[in-house]
Amino acid sequence: MEAPQDTGSAKRTLNAQMLGKLVVIAVMMFGFGYALVPLYKKICEITGINVLTPKDVKIDSGVKNTQIDKTRIITIEFDANAQGPWRFRPTVASVKVHPGEMTQVVYEVVNTQARSIDAQAIPSYAPQQAGAYIKKMECFCFQQQTLKANEAKQMPVVFYVDPALPKDVKTITLSYTFFEVAGAGKKAG
């Protein structure tokens, strides 16, 4: 009867040894994985593989946008039409831009009423075909604007002129008509 107890004891000893070995292997695998990070970085640095995120590169302020056509200058004129109880105007009458160059202008609107008003701006272009070449990144015309009583707002337009603009177009007029959205501002009080 003592033999079965010896085999049970031997099995527990073997199991404990195996568990110890497995724990050691798991710890070594974790350590190896942890050590790979700096090793990988060093290998990439030496071989030049990871060139997207170099460590000590300063941002070059002289980096140029190669999509800008420096050989042409386009005059963009700004116009504003108010169809409602407010003052609406661009803060600059015109700008000169190179096709492909990002530009920002600001329009200003002042609600002259003692009530809140919802309004929307609709753009138009002259010459009309130029509208396809004005690419707006940000514009107050994308959504309705709520103007509180006697509120003044500065509203930016960020755009560029597509370099594919026909060469004969030298001036573009960007005009906005700002109008009240029917019924939107007439809330009970």
ABEGO torsion letter per residue (X at the ends): XAAAAAAAAAAAAAAAAAAAAAAAAAAAAAAAAAAAAAAAAAAAAAAGABAABBAABBBBAABBBAABBAABBBBBBBBBBBBEBBBBBBABABBBBBBGBBBBBBBBBBBABABBBBBBBBBBBOBAAAAAABBBABBAAABBBBBBBGBBBBBBBBBBBBAABBAABABBBBBBBBBBBBGAABBBX
